[in-house]
Amino acid sequence: MTPTMPVITDIAQLDLNQRYTYADYLSWKFSEYVELIKGRVRRKMSAPTSAHQLTVTNLTVEIGQFLKRKPCRVFAAPFDVRLLRSTGNGDAQIQTVVQPDLCVICDLSKVDRRGCLGAPDWIIEIVSPSTASHDTKTKFDLYAENGVGEYWIVFPGEQTISTYVLQGEEYQPRGDYYEPGLVPSHTLPDLTLEWADVFANVE
């Protein structure tokens, strides 16, 4: 008789020195959200702050309104994005699964019932103190490696937006925005966001 594998319901049951795949990830029954970065489990550090949530909401509304009756779509976390440039696309081969705060996808063939398979066109991360190095270094490099064309890093505390566009295999800075004015999108050239709308009601 084949022994039954224990159900993984807590991250403490995992060996964090081990590498896992998306197939493993799908079998876990956590109440919290985690990400896989090149096979390594990374826990979401803490619940989002109200400033984080307001910024996500403002961006979702502004981008979502623009995309009405257009071919691209905006998705907010929790939403699994499976990055696979260095692996195959089978569940047991994929080693990176992230949950960007927001992503815009224009090739809707990448979207399935489980999220996105492949790189979104544009990713936006809202930085909290506990995620700063993860968003500005780990994910910065990861998204560039996997061909995400545009990356925005938004700091609600400082009310700044840093935008980057992929050129070759590296991100090049496109602009830093820290006062009222227009913030243009590279992915959606007809879209310019108002800095004040992004941070509306964010204390």
Secondary structure as GFF3:
##gff-version 3
##sequence-region A 1 203
A	DSSP	three_ten_helix	11	13	.	.	.	ID=ss1
A	DSSP	alpha_helix	22	27	.	.	.	ID=ss2
A	DSSP	beta_strand	34	37	.	.	.	ID=ss3
A	DSSP	beta_strand	40	43	.	.	.	ID=ss4
A	DSSP	alpha_helix	50	66	.	.	.	ID=ss5
A	DSSP	beta_strand	73	76	.	.	.	ID=ss6
A	DSSP	beta_strand	81	83	.	.	.	ID=ss7
A	DSSP	beta_strand	96	98	.	.	.	ID=ss8
A	DSSP	beta_strand	102	105	.	.	.	ID=ss9
A	DSSP	three_ten_helix	108	110	.	.	.	ID=ss10
A	DSSP	beta_strand	111	112	.	.	.	ID=ss11
A	DSSP	beta_strand	115	117	.	.	.	ID=ss12
A	DSSP	beta_strand	122	126	.	.	.	ID=ss13
A	DSSP	three_ten_helix	129	131	.	.	.	ID=ss14
A	DSSP	alpha_helix	132	133	.	.	.	ID=ss15
A	DSSP	pi_helix	134	138	.	.	.	ID=ss16
A	DSSP	alpha_helix	139	145	.	.	.	ID=ss17
A	DSSP	beta_strand	150	155	.	.	.	ID=ss18
A	DSSP	beta_strand	160	167	.	.	.	ID=ss19
A	DSSP	beta_strand	170	177	.	.	.	ID=ss20
A	DSSP	beta_strand	182	184	.	.	.	ID=ss21
A	DSSP	beta_strand	192	194	.	.	.	ID=ss22
A	DSSP	alpha_helix	195	198	.	.	.	ID=ss23
###
